[in-house]
Amino acid sequence: MDPEVVANTRCRTGEGPLWHPDQNVVYWVDIPRGRLFSYDPETGEHELRYEDSVISATTIQADGSLLLFMDRGQIIQWDDGSTTPIVEEIPEERDSRFNDVIASPAGRVFCGTMPTDDRLGRLYRLDRDGSIVELDDGYDIPNGMGFTPDRTKLYLTESNARRIYCFDYDTSTGELSNRRIVVETPADDGVPDGMTVDADGNLWSARWNGHRVVQYAPDGTEIGRIELPVDKVSCPTFVGPDYTDLYVTTAGGNDRDTEGESAGALFHLSSAGSGVAEFRSRITT
């Protein structure tokens, strides 16, 4: 499969690609520049949709609007330019920002935050009433997440530990338990970053400083690799009516001499696999 550049946005840290089936566009962000982009596969056009201080990740709400996860623990609801505060801040995260997030089958959102100079990152759950629950701490960059097709397990990446964990997940309560390691990556293979889970339960894990996406069976056995012409590959997602096209965000667009001439672009690979729709958040306040 040959990766094709479809949106040459030169993102410093392109992240969080997310297919919106109501609008037939892919959304993604450039984290430190606080930019939200969309790409329409039908027209081939991309657009800057919103800009703020920092935007780390998004989910799709039940009504089709987006939740934007930002710095200081701030979360806002965005609806084609109109914004509504959901969480003003998390006091413990005033010197940090959200990293990767994922909506759960029940409409809650699991959210990781970045480490700071004096502590490691945390894992939170945003409940449907807008309240935030701290679930765990001590993560050296909590990152890509994905649910198993039977909705009984959640995968979570810890980037700098080079691990992907699996938790047992209770849909009715939102509780996580029984954390164990399913993937440990070698030091010379880049850093595991964002990920997605396909219809067969396989994991697709991006490699920051590894110029690839790696595919794993549910038991953690590597079963495939897709090479990209840039170093910092940040996150894959499946796109389209049948979820068979893979879109991948990348970073390093501010230093293309080092990172590759298409660093920071959004890439497309056709007929890469068979994905599933992401769950929608159902957060109210």
TORKOL-4160 file (C-alpha; in steps of 0.2 Angstrom, whole numbers, padded with zeros to 4 digits, m for minus):
285
<pt num="1" X="0000" Y="0000" Z="0000"/>
<pt num="2" X="0007" Y="0017" Z="m0005"/>
<pt num="3" X="0003" Y="0031" Z="0007"/>
<pt num="4" X="m0005" Y="0047" Z="m0001"/>
<pt num="5" X="m0004" Y="0064" Z="0005"/>
<pt num="6" X="m0021" Y="0071" Z="0005"/>
<pt num="7" X="m0020" Y="0087" Z="0016"/>
<pt num="8" X="m0002" Y="0095" Z="0017"/>
<pt num="9" X="m0005" Y="0105" Z="0032"/>
<pt num="10" X="0012" Y="0105" Z="0040"/>
<pt num="11" X="0006" Y="0101" Z="0057"/>
<pt num="12" X="0018" Y="0103" Z="0071"/>
<pt num="13" X="0009" Y="0089" Z="0080"/>
<pt num="14" X="m0005" Y="0082" Z="0069"/>
<pt num="15" X="m0016" Y="0070" Z="0080"/>
<pt num="16" X="m0033" Y="0062" Z="0083"/>
<pt num="17" X="m0040" Y="0058" Z="0066"/>
<pt num="18" X="m0059" Y="0055" Z="0068"/>
<pt num="19" X="m0071" Y="0050" Z="0055"/>
<pt num="20" X="m0088" Y="0060" Z="0056"/>
<pt num="21" X="m0101" Y="0049" Z="0047"/>
<pt num="22" X="m0114" Y="0062" Z="0048"/>
<pt num="23" X="m0104" Y="0075" Z="0039"/>
<pt num="24" X="m0093" Y="0063" Z="0029"/>
<pt num="25" X="m0077" Y="0072" Z="0034"/>
<pt num="26" X="m0061" Y="0067" Z="0044"/>
<pt num="27" X="m0057" Y="0079" Z="0058"/>
<pt num="28" X="m0040" Y="0080" Z="0066"/>
<pt num="29" X="m0030" Y="0093" Z="0076"/>
<pt num="30" X="m0013" Y="0101" Z="0077"/>
<pt num="31" X="m0011" Y="0101" Z="0096"/>
<pt num="32" X="0001" Y="0115" Z="0100"/>
<pt num="33" X="m0006" Y="0127" Z="0087"/>
<pt num="34" X="m0024" Y="0123" Z="0093"/>
<pt num="35" X="m0030" Y="0120" Z="0076"/>
<pt num="36" X="m0045" Y="0109" Z="0071"/>
<pt num="37" X="m0045" Y="0103" Z="0053"/>
<pt num="38" X="m0057" Y="0094" Z="0042"/>
<pt num="39" X="m0055" Y="0084" Z="0026"/>
<pt num="40" X="m0068" Y="0079" Z="0013"/>
<pt num="41" X="m0063" Y="0063" Z="0004"/>
<pt num="42" X="m0076" Y="0066" Z="m0009"/>
<pt num="43" X="m0070" Y="0083" Z="m0014"/>
<pt num="44" X="m0052" Y="0082" Z="m0009"/>
<pt num="45" X="m0053" Y="0098" Z="0000"/>
<pt num="46" X="m0047" Y="0102" Z="0018"/>
<pt num="47" X="m0052" Y="0116" Z="0029"/>
<pt num="48" X="m0046" Y="0125" Z="0045"/>
<pt num="49" X="m0062" Y="0124" Z="0055"/>
<pt num="50" X="m0057" Y="0131" Z="0072"/>
<pt num="51" X="m0042" Y="0138" Z="0081"/>
<pt num="52" X="m0038" Y="0141" Z="0100"/>
<pt num="53" X="m0023" Y="0139" Z="0112"/>
<pt num="54" X="m0021" Y="0120" Z="0112"/>
<pt num="55" X="m0033" Y="0106" Z="0106"/>
<pt num="56" X="m0027" Y="0089" Z="0110"/>
<pt num="57" X="m0041" Y="0077" Z="0104"/>
<pt num="58" X="m0059" Y="0076" Z="0100"/>
<pt num="59" X="m0075" Y="0065" Z="0101"/>
<pt num="60" X="m0091" Y="0066" Z="0092"/>
<pt num="61" X="m0106" Y="0070" Z="0103"/>
<pt num="62" X="m0123" Y="0061" Z="0100"/>
<pt num="63" X="m0130" Y="0076" Z="0092"/>
<pt num="64" X="m0115" Y="0077" Z="0079"/>
<pt num="65" X="m0106" Y="0091" Z="0088"/>
<pt num="66" X="m0088" Y="0089" Z="0094"/>
<pt num="67" X="m0080" Y="0089" Z="0111"/>
<pt num="68" X="m0063" Y="0097" Z="0111"/>
<pt num="69" X="m0051" Y="0092" Z="0124"/>
<pt num="70" X="m0038" Y="0106" Z="0128"/>
<pt num="71" X="m0025" Y="0112" Z="0140"/>
<pt num="72" X="m0028" Y="0115" Z="0159"/>
<pt num="73" X="m0041" Y="0101" Z="0159"/>
<pt num="74" X="m0053" Y="0112" Z="0149"/>
<pt num="75" X="m0066" Y="0104" Z="0138"/>
<pt num="76" X="m0078" Y="0113" Z="0126"/>
<pt num="77" X="m0092" Y="0108" Z="0115"/>
<pt num="78" X="m0090" Y="0114" Z="0097"/>
<pt num="79" X="m0104" Y="0115" Z="0084"/>
<pt num="80" X="m0098" Y="0123" Z="0068"/>
<pt num="81" X="m0089" Y="0137" Z="0076"/>
<pt num="82" X="m0101" Y="0139" Z="0091"/>
<pt num="83" X="m0093" Y="0134" Z="0108"/>
<pt num="84" X="m0100" Y="0129" Z="0125"/>
<pt num="85" X="m0090" Y="0126" Z="0140"/>
<pt num="86" X="m0091" Y="0108" Z="0147"/>
<pt num="87" X="m0077" Y="0108" Z="0160"/>
<pt num="88" X="m0068" Y="0125" Z="0164"/>
<pt num="89" X="m0053" Y="0117" Z="0171"/>
<pt num="90" X="m0046" Y="0103" Z="0181"/>
<pt num="91" X="m0036" Y="0112" Z="0195"/>
<pt num="92" X="m0023" Y="0097" Z="0195"/>
<pt num="93" X="m0020" Y="0100" Z="0177"/>
<pt num="94" X="m0017" Y="0118" Z="0176"/>
<pt num="95" X="0001" Y="0115" Z="0170"/>
<pt num="96" X="m0003" Y="0101" Z="0159"/>
<pt num="97" X="m0015" Y="0097" Z="0144"/>
<pt num="98" X="m0025" Y="0082" Z="0138"/>
<pt num="99" X="m0017" Y="0070" Z="0127"/>
<pt num="100" X="m0027" Y="0056" Z="0119"/>
<pt num="101" X="m0046" Y="0052" Z="0123"/>
<pt num="102" X="m0059" Y="0040" Z="0118"/>
<pt num="103" X="m0078" Y="0039" Z="0119"/>
<pt num="104" X="m0085" Y="0023" Z="0127"/>
<pt num="105" X="m0099" Y="0013" Z="0122"/>
<pt num="106" X="m0110" Y="0021" Z="0136"/>
<pt num="107" X="m0105" Y="0038" Z="0130"/>
<pt num="108" X="m0092" Y="0042" Z="0144"/>
<pt num="109" X="m0075" Y="0048" Z="0139"/>
<pt num="110" X="m0058" Y="0041" Z="0144"/>
<pt num="111" X="m0045" Y="0055" Z="0144"/>
<pt num="112" X="m0026" Y="0055" Z="0147"/>
<pt num="113" X="m0016" Y="0070" Z="0152"/>
<pt num="114" X="0002" Y="0074" Z="0149"/>
<pt num="115" X="0016" Y="0072" Z="0162"/>
<pt num="116" X="0024" Y="0088" Z="0169"/>
<pt num="117" X="0041" Y="0092" Z="0176"/>
<pt num="118" X="0037" Y="0085" Z="0193"/>
<pt num="119" X="0024" Y="0071" Z="0190"/>
<pt num="120" X="0018" Y="0058" Z="0177"/>
<pt num="121" X="0002" Y="0058" Z="0168"/>
<pt num="122" X="m0015" Y="0054" Z="0174"/>
<pt num="123" X="m0030" Y="0044" Z="0167"/>
<pt num="124" X="m0047" Y="0052" Z="0169"/>
<pt num="125" X="m0065" Y="0047" Z="0165"/>
<pt num="126" X="m0077" Y="0061" Z="0160"/>
<pt num="127" X="m0095" Y="0055" Z="0165"/>
<pt num="128" X="m0111" Y="0059" Z="0156"/>
<pt num="129" X="m0116" Y="0072" Z="0168"/>
<pt num="130" X="m0099" Y="0082" Z="0165"/>
<pt num="131" X="m0090" Y="0076" Z="0181"/>
<pt num="132" X="m0072" Y="0071" Z="0180"/>
<pt num="133" X="m0066" Y="0056" Z="0189"/>
<pt num="134" X="m0047" Y="0052" Z="0191"/>
<pt num="135" X="m0044" Y="0033" Z="0188"/>
<pt num="136" X="m0026" Y="0031" Z="0189"/>
<pt num="137" X="m0009" Y="0040" Z="0188"/>
<pt num="138" X="0009" Y="0037" Z="0185"/>
<pt num="139" X="0009" Y="0036" Z="0166"/>
<pt num="140" X="0024" Y="0042" Z="0156"/>
<pt num="141" X="0012" Y="0049" Z="0142"/>
<pt num="142" X="m0004" Y="0040" Z="0142"/>
<pt num="143" X="m0009" Y="0039" Z="0124"/>
<pt num="144" X="m0019" Y="0029" Z="0111"/>
<pt num="145" X="m0034" Y="0019" Z="0116"/>
<pt num="146" X="m0047" Y="0007" Z="0109"/>
<pt num="147" X="m0061" Y="m0005" Z="0113"/>
<pt num="148" X="m0062" Y="m0023" Z="0109"/>
<pt num="149" X="m0076" Y="m0027" Z="0097"/>
<pt num="150" X="m0086" Y="m0036" Z="0111"/>
<pt num="151" X="m0084" Y="m0020" Z="0122"/>
<pt num="152" X="m0077" Y="m0029" Z="0137"/>
<pt num="153" X="m0059" Y="m0023" Z="0136"/>
<pt num="154" X="m0050" Y="m0006" Z="0134"/>
<pt num="155" X="m0032" Y="m0005" Z="0127"/>
<pt num="156" X="m0021" Y="0010" Z="0133"/>
<pt num="157" X="m0004" Y="0015" Z="0127"/>
<pt num="158" X="0009" Y="0021" Z="0138"/>
<pt num="159" X="0021" Y="0029" Z="0126"/>
<pt num="160" X="0038" Y="0032" Z="0135"/>
<pt num="161" X="0036" Y="0015" Z="0144"/>
<pt num="162" X="0034" Y="0007" Z="0126"/>
<pt num="163" X="0019" Y="m0003" Z="0132"/>
<pt num="164" X="0001" Y="m0006" Z="0127"/>
<pt num="165" X="m0010" Y="m0012" Z="0141"/>
<pt num="166" X="m0027" Y="m0021" Z="0141"/>
<pt num="167" X="m0040" Y="m0017" Z="0155"/>
<pt num="168" X="m0056" Y="m0026" Z="0158"/>
<pt num="169" X="m0070" Y="m0014" Z="0155"/>
<pt num="170" X="m0087" Y="m0013" Z="0163"/>
<pt num="171" X="m0100" Y="m0004" Z="0152"/>
<pt num="172" X="m0113" Y="m0002" Z="0165"/>
<pt num="173" X="m0101" Y="0007" Z="0177"/>
<pt num="174" X="m0087" Y="0013" Z="0167"/>
<pt num="175" X="m0074" Y="0005" Z="0178"/>
<pt num="176" X="m0058" Y="m0002" Z="0173"/>
<pt num="177" X="m0049" Y="m0017" Z="0181"/>
<pt num="178" X="m0035" Y="m0030" Z="0179"/>
<pt num="179" X="m0022" Y="m0020" Z="0169"/>
<pt num="180" X="m0010" Y="m0031" Z="0160"/>
<pt num="181" X="0003" Y="m0029" Z="0146"/>
<pt num="182" X="m0001" Y="m0035" Z="0129"/>
<pt num="183" X="0013" Y="m0026" Z="0119"/>
<pt num="184" X="0030" Y="m0021" Z="0123"/>
<pt num="185" X="0040" Y="m0012" Z="0109"/>
<pt num="186" X="0059" Y="m0013" Z="0107"/>
<pt num="187" X="0069" Y="0003" Z="0110"/>
<pt num="188" X="0074" Y="0004" Z="0092"/>
<pt num="189" X="0056" Y="0004" Z="0084"/>
<pt num="190" X="0050" Y="0021" Z="0088"/>
<pt num="191" X="0038" Y="0026" Z="0102"/>
<pt num="192" X="0020" Y="0019" Z="0102"/>
<pt num="193" X="0008" Y="0033" Z="0100"/>
<pt num="194" X="m0010" Y="0034" Z="0094"/>
<pt num="195" X="m0020" Y="0018" Z="0089"/>
<pt num="196" X="m0036" Y="0011" Z="0083"/>
<pt num="197" X="m0044" Y="m0006" Z="0084"/>
<pt num="198" X="m0052" Y="m0014" Z="0068"/>
<pt num="199" X="m0067" Y="m0025" Z="0066"/>
<pt num="200" X="m0057" Y="m0041" Z="0069"/>
<pt num="201" X="m0050" Y="m0034" Z="0085"/>
<pt num="202" X="m0033" Y="m0031" Z="0078"/>
<pt num="203" X="m0023" Y="m0016" Z="0085"/>
<pt num="204" X="m0016" Y="m0003" Z="0073"/>
<pt num="205" X="m0002" Y="0007" Z="0083"/>
<pt num="206" X="0007" Y="0022" Z="0076"/>
<pt num="207" X="0026" Y="0024" Z="0079"/>
<pt num="208" X="0032" Y="0041" Z="0084"/>
<pt num="209" X="0050" Y="0042" Z="0078"/>
<pt num="210" X="0047" Y="0026" Z="0069"/>
<pt num="211" X="0039" Y="0031" Z="0052"/>
<pt num="212" X="0026" Y="0017" Z="0052"/>
<pt num="213" X="0010" Y="0010" Z="0058"/>
<pt num="214" X="0011" Y="m0008" Z="0066"/>
<pt num="215" X="m0003" Y="m0020" Z="0066"/>
<pt num="216" X="m0005" Y="m0033" Z="0081"/>
<pt num="217" X="m0017" Y="m0047" Z="0084"/>
<pt num="218" X="m0027" Y="m0046" Z="0100"/>
<pt num="219" X="m0014" Y="m0056" Z="0109"/>
<pt num="220" X="0000" Y="m0044" Z="0105"/>
<pt num="221" X="0008" Y="m0054" Z="0090"/>
<pt num="222" X="0014" Y="m0042" Z="0077"/>
<pt num="223" X="0005" Y="m0046" Z="0060"/>
<pt num="224" X="0009" Y="m0032" Z="0049"/>
<pt num="225" X="0018" Y="m0015" Z="0046"/>
<pt num="226" X="0014" Y="0000" Z="0035"/>
<pt num="227" X="0029" Y="0012" Z="0031"/>
<pt num="228" X="0027" Y="0030" Z="0029"/>
<pt num="229" X="0039" Y="0043" Z="0022"/>
<pt num="230" X="0040" Y="0053" Z="0038"/>
<pt num="231" X="0047" Y="0050" Z="0055"/>
<pt num="232" X="0034" Y="0055" Z="0067"/>
<pt num="233" X="0018" Y="0045" Z="0064"/>
<pt num="234" X="0005" Y="0049" Z="0077"/>
<pt num="235" X="m0012" Y="0041" Z="0074"/>
<pt num="236" X="m0022" Y="0030" Z="0062"/>
<pt num="237" X="m0041" Y="0029" Z="0060"/>
<pt num="238" X="m0053" Y="0020" Z="0048"/>
<pt num="239" X="m0063" Y="0031" Z="0037"/>
<pt num="240" X="m0078" Y="0030" Z="0025"/>
<pt num="241" X="m0095" Y="0022" Z="0023"/>
<pt num="242" X="m0087" Y="0005" Z="0024"/>
<pt num="243" X="m0072" Y="0010" Z="0036"/>
<pt num="244" X="m0060" Y="0002" Z="0024"/>
<pt num="245" X="m0048" Y="0017" Z="0021"/>
<pt num="246" X="m0035" Y="0021" Z="0033"/>
<pt num="247" X="m0030" Y="0039" Z="0037"/>
<pt num="248" X="m0015" Y="0043" Z="0047"/>
<pt num="249" X="m0009" Y="0059" Z="0055"/>
<pt num="250" X="0009" Y="0064" Z="0056"/>
<pt num="251" X="0020" Y="0077" Z="0065"/>
<pt num="252" X="0036" Y="0087" Z="0062"/>
<pt num="253" X="0029" Y="0099" Z="0049"/>
<pt num="254" X="0039" Y="0113" Z="0057"/>
<pt num="255" X="0055" Y="0104" Z="0053"/>
<pt num="256" X="0054" Y="0095" Z="0036"/>
<pt num="257" X="0072" Y="0095" Z="0033"/>
<pt num="258" X="0074" Y="0083" Z="0047"/>
<pt num="259" X="0057" Y="0074" Z="0048"/>
<pt num="260" X="0053" Y="0072" Z="0030"/>
<pt num="261" X="0046" Y="0082" Z="0016"/>
<pt num="262" X="0028" Y="0078" Z="0019"/>
<pt num="263" X="0030" Y="0078" Z="0038"/>
<pt num="264" X="0014" Y="0085" Z="0047"/>
<pt num="265" X="0003" Y="0080" Z="0033"/>
<pt num="266" X="m0013" Y="0069" Z="0033"/>
<pt num="267" X="m0010" Y="0052" Z="0024"/>
<pt num="268" X="m0023" Y="0041" Z="0016"/>
<pt num="269" X="m0021" Y="0022" Z="0012"/>
<pt num="270" X="m0035" Y="0014" Z="0002"/>
<pt num="271" X="m0042" Y="m0004" Z="0006"/>
<pt num="272" X="m0031" Y="m0005" Z="0021"/>
<pt num="273" X="m0042" Y="m0016" Z="0032"/>
<pt num="274" X="m0059" Y="m0016" Z="0040"/>
<pt num="275" X="m0063" Y="m0003" Z="0054"/>
<pt num="276" X="m0078" Y="0001" Z="0064"/>
<pt num="277" X="m0087" Y="0017" Z="0069"/>
<pt num="278" X="m0080" Y="0026" Z="0085"/>
<pt num="279" X="m0092" Y="0027" Z="0099"/>
<pt num="280" X="m0100" Y="0044" Z="0103"/>
<pt num="281" X="m0099" Y="0054" Z="0118"/>
<pt num="282" X="m0115" Y="0059" Z="0127"/>
<pt num="283" X="m0110" Y="0072" Z="0139"/>
<pt num="284" X="m0122" Y="0085" Z="0146"/>
<pt num="285" X="m0120" Y="0098" Z="0160"/>
